Amino acid sequence: MRLAEFDLTASPVEVGECVVGDVARLDGELAAVRVCDVLSAGHAQALSHHLAEELVYAREQIGDTKRVSRAVRQGELPDSPIVTRRPPLPDASSALALFTGQWWLEQLSRWFDAPLEVLRPPSPYRMDAGDYVRPHDDCPAPEFRLSVTFNLTQWWRPAHGGETSVGTVGHVAEFDDPEWYFPRKVWTMGTQRRSFVPQFNSALLLPLSPARVHEVLPVTQGPRYSITTLYGTVG
């Protein structure tokens, strides 16, 4: 798979320079691409403020595999409206809408040589000190092809933890959990891995594969804000 490229000739006003930065290859395959300056500076600041000040979060804990806070929605469906303390500013709304908009989907589809659609809408997350996400593959079904996490924490330092680590699969164990509806899996990461320190106004693009997993290492100083969207092919 070639590196992602972004055609800015007809990009929306909220789009920044979209510069490809760090790249990780594992077992000869493209495993992660960081795209920097995804939004314009003003839109990035507005969306960062929206996540930090205007959203309502609830704890999401799944055993010892995941401890985060996720933005609350008004209903049970993944695309139910997000609960806000006050209406977002226009720049924040248009910035968030970018990740489901036509221009962004066209860029990702051209990269994959396949028409991608939003399979799981943008989900804002807050991680506080001690929070983490254990290895997982984001592949609940074969049609899921790409995970995109947009980082919105300013002035983050490596000492704050919260790196996203991408690696090959070492071992997978499946077991029944009486507190969960479906069999749960526990992944062990293999020897090949790369870590990405959170970087403000950057998106980490992870092509999905059962041969790879990713995790978020424990946060030592929060809060850490991000938005994750899952894309794939339908039909």
C-alpha positions as CSV (number, residue, x, y, z in Angstrom):
1,M,0.0,0.0,0.0
2,R,1.4,3.4,-0.9
3,L,1.5,6.4,1.4
4,A,-1.6,8.5,1.9
5,E,-1.8,11.7,-0.2
6,F,-4.2,14.6,0.2
7,D,-5.4,16.8,-2.7
8,L,-5.9,20.2,-1.3
9,T,-7.0,22.0,-4.5
10,A,-10.7,21.8,-3.5
11,S,-10.4,21.2,0.2
12,P,-12.9,22.7,2.7
13,V,-11.9,25.8,4.6
14,E,-11.4,23.9,7.8
15,V,-8.6,21.7,6.3
16,G,-5.0,22.4,7.1
17,E,-1.8,21.3,5.3
18,C,-2.3,17.5,5.8
19,V,1.4,16.7,5.8
20,V,2.3,13.0,6.0
21,G,4.7,12.6,9.0
22,D,5.8,9.4,10.8
23,V,5.2,6.1,9.0
24,A,5.4,2.5,10.4
25,R,5.8,-0.7,8.4
26,L,5.5,-4.1,10.1
27,D,6.2,-7.3,8.3
28,G,6.6,-5.3,5.1
29,E,3.1,-3.8,5.3
30,L,2.0,-0.3,6.0
31,A,0.8,-0.3,9.5
32,A,0.4,3.3,10.5
33,V,0.6,6.8,9.0
34,R,0.6,10.1,10.9
35,V,-0.9,13.0,9.1
36,C,0.0,16.4,10.7
37,D,-1.8,19.7,10.6
38,V,-5.1,18.1,9.5
39,L,-7.2,21.2,10.5
40,S,-6.4,24.8,10.2
41,A,-5.0,26.3,13.4
42,G,-8.3,28.1,14.2
43,H,-10.5,25.0,13.6
44,A,-8.1,22.8,15.6
45,Q,-8.3,25.2,18.6
46,A,-12.1,25.4,18.4
47,L,-12.5,21.6,18.3
48,S,-10.0,21.1,21.1
49,H,-12.0,23.6,23.2
50,H,-15.2,21.8,22.3
51,L,-13.9,18.4,23.6
52,A,-12.5,19.8,26.8
53,E,-15.2,22.2,27.8
54,E,-18.5,21.5,26.1
55,L,-18.9,17.7,26.1
56,V,-20.3,15.3,28.7
57,Y,-18.2,12.2,29.3
58,A,-19.0,8.9,31.0
59,R,-16.6,6.2,32.1
60,E,-16.2,3.2,29.8
61,Q,-14.5,0.2,31.5
62,I,-14.3,-3.3,30.1
63,G,-12.6,-5.5,32.6
64,D,-8.9,-4.9,32.6
65,T,-8.8,-4.2,28.8
66,K,-10.1,-0.6,28.6
67,R,-10.4,2.3,30.9
68,V,-11.4,5.6,29.3
69,S,-14.2,8.2,29.3
70,R,-16.3,8.5,26.1
71,A,-18.6,11.3,25.1
72,V,-22.2,10.7,26.1
73,R,-24.8,10.3,23.4
74,Q,-28.5,11.0,23.6
75,G,-29.5,7.5,22.5
76,E,-28.1,4.0,22.3
77,L,-27.1,4.0,18.7
78,P,-23.5,4.7,17.6
79,D,-24.7,7.7,15.6
80,S,-27.0,9.2,18.2
81,P,-26.4,12.9,18.8
82,I,-23.6,13.7,21.3
83,V,-24.7,15.4,24.5
84,T,-23.3,18.9,24.9
85,R,-23.4,21.5,27.7
86,R,-23.9,24.3,25.1
87,P,-24.1,24.4,21.3
88,P,-20.6,24.2,19.7
89,L,-19.1,27.1,17.9
90,P,-19.4,26.9,14.1
91,D,-15.7,26.2,13.6
92,A,-15.9,23.3,16.0
93,S,-18.9,21.8,14.2
94,S,-17.4,22.1,10.8
95,A,-14.1,20.6,12.1
96,L,-15.9,17.6,13.6
97,A,-18.0,17.2,10.4
98,L,-14.8,16.9,8.3
99,F,-14.3,13.2,9.3
100,T,-17.6,12.2,7.8
101,G,-17.6,14.6,4.9
102,Q,-17.2,13.9,1.2
103,W,-13.8,15.5,0.8
104,W,-12.2,13.4,3.6
105,L,-13.9,10.2,2.4
106,E,-12.6,10.8,-1.2
107,Q,-9.0,11.2,0.1
108,L,-9.2,8.0,2.1
109,S,-10.9,6.1,-0.7
110,R,-8.2,7.1,-3.2
111,W,-5.5,5.9,-0.8
112,F,-7.2,2.5,-0.4
113,D,-8.3,2.2,-4.0
114,A,-11.7,1.4,-2.7
115,P,-14.8,3.4,-1.8
116,L,-14.7,3.9,2.0
117,E,-17.7,4.8,4.1
118,V,-18.1,5.7,7.8
119,L,-18.9,2.5,9.7
120,R,-18.6,4.0,13.2
121,P,-19.0,7.7,13.5
122,P,-16.5,10.0,15.3
123,S,-16.3,9.2,19.0
124,P,-14.6,11.7,21.3
125,Y,-12.6,10.3,24.2
126,R,-11.0,11.6,27.3
127,M,-8.2,9.7,29.1
128,D,-7.2,10.7,32.6
129,A,-4.1,9.6,34.5
130,G,-4.1,5.8,34.8
131,D,-6.4,5.2,31.8
132,Y,-5.3,2.8,29.0
133,V,-6.6,0.6,26.2
134,R,-5.1,-2.9,25.9
135,P,-4.2,-4.4,22.4
136,H,-7.2,-4.7,20.0
137,D,-7.6,-4.9,16.3
138,D,-10.8,-2.7,15.6
139,C,-12.0,-5.5,13.2
140,P,-15.5,-6.5,14.5
141,A,-16.2,-7.6,10.9
142,P,-14.3,-8.0,7.6
143,E,-15.6,-4.8,6.1
144,F,-13.8,-2.6,8.7
145,R,-10.7,-1.4,6.9
146,L,-9.3,1.8,8.6
147,S,-9.2,3.3,12.0
148,V,-8.4,7.1,12.3
149,T,-7.7,8.7,15.6
150,F,-7.4,12.5,15.7
151,N,-5.4,13.9,18.6
152,L,-6.6,17.1,20.2
153,T,-4.4,17.5,23.3
154,Q,-2.1,20.5,23.3
155,W,1.4,20.6,24.8
156,W,1.6,16.8,25.2
157,R,5.0,15.4,26.3
158,P,6.4,11.9,26.1
159,A,6.5,11.8,29.9
160,H,2.7,12.1,29.9
161,G,2.3,8.6,28.5
162,G,-0.7,7.8,26.3
163,E,1.3,6.7,23.3
164,T,-0.4,4.6,20.6
165,S,1.6,1.5,20.0
166,V,1.0,-0.5,16.8
167,G,2.3,-4.1,16.5
168,T,2.0,-7.5,15.1
169,V,-0.1,-10.1,16.8
170,G,1.8,-12.5,19.0
171,H,-1.1,-14.5,20.5
172,V,-4.9,-14.3,20.7
173,A,-7.0,-15.9,23.5
174,E,-10.8,-16.0,23.4
175,F,-13.0,-16.5,26.5
176,D,-16.5,-16.0,27.7
177,D,-17.2,-13.1,30.1
178,P,-20.4,-13.2,32.2
179,E,-20.5,-9.4,32.1
180,W,-20.2,-9.1,28.4
181,Y,-22.6,-10.1,25.6
182,F,-20.0,-11.6,23.2
183,P,-16.9,-13.7,23.7
184,R,-13.9,-11.5,24.6
185,K,-10.5,-11.6,23.1
186,V,-7.2,-10.9,24.6
187,W,-4.4,-10.0,22.2
188,T,-0.7,-10.2,23.0
189,M,1.5,-8.0,20.9
190,G,4.4,-9.6,18.9
191,T,8.0,-8.4,18.8
192,Q,7.4,-5.9,16.0
193,R,5.9,-2.7,17.2
194,R,6.1,1.1,16.8
195,S,4.8,3.8,19.2
196,F,3.5,7.2,18.4
197,V,3.4,10.0,21.0
198,P,0.2,12.0,20.8
199,Q,0.6,15.1,18.7
200,F,-1.9,18.0,18.6
201,N,-3.8,18.4,15.3
202,S,-2.6,15.1,13.8
203,A,-4.5,12.0,12.7
204,L,-3.1,8.5,13.1
205,L,-4.3,6.3,10.2
206,L,-4.2,2.6,11.0
207,P,-5.0,0.2,8.1
208,L,-6.8,-2.7,9.9
209,S,-5.7,-6.3,9.7
210,P,-6.2,-9.4,11.9
211,A,-2.4,-9.7,11.8
212,R,-2.0,-6.3,13.6
213,V,-3.2,-4.8,16.8
214,H,-2.8,-1.4,18.5
215,E,-3.1,-0.1,22.1
216,V,-2.9,3.1,24.1
217,L,-0.3,2.9,26.8
218,P,-1.2,4.2,30.3
219,V,-1.6,7.9,30.6
220,T,0.5,9.4,33.4
221,Q,-0.8,13.0,33.2
222,G,-4.1,13.8,31.7
223,P,-6.5,14.7,30.3
224,R,-5.8,13.3,26.8
225,Y,-8.4,14.1,24.2
226,S,-9.0,12.4,20.9
227,I,-11.6,11.4,18.3
228,T,-11.7,7.9,16.7
229,T,-13.6,7.1,13.5
230,L,-13.8,3.7,11.8
231,Y,-14.1,3.4,8.0
232,G,-14.7,0.4,5.7
233,T,-16.3,-0.9,2.6
234,V,-20.0,-1.9,2.3
235,G,-21.4,-4.1,-0.5
